[in-house]
């Protein structure tokens, strides 16, 4: 039988969606709140219409947001932030992005 300590070692830490993004994002779409945390980004993705969620760019963003929440590494948070900016730009919901 394995000890409690060895069982805990195999577990991944709980995702921390309260982590701040690399920078705050202010969508230009009316009614959209600024996106400041991984939780805000996840909530945005979850609130999208299904046809938008199914787009590869949003699917990729969901993966990056989860990875950043799990790892907490600065590079993962930066990549999640960049992905959200690109996806918003593709929807024309962010000025200066295409």
Secondary structure as GFF3:
##gff-version 3
##sequence-region A 1 98
A	DSSP	alpha_helix	4	9	.	.	.	ID=ss1
A	DSSP	beta_strand	20	25	.	.	.	ID=ss2
A	DSSP	beta_strand	35	37	.	.	.	ID=ss3
A	DSSP	alpha_helix	38	47	.	.	.	ID=ss4
A	DSSP	alpha_helix	50	53	.	.	.	ID=ss5
A	DSSP	alpha_helix	56	71	.	.	.	ID=ss6
A	DSSP	alpha_helix	74	90	.	.	.	ID=ss7
###
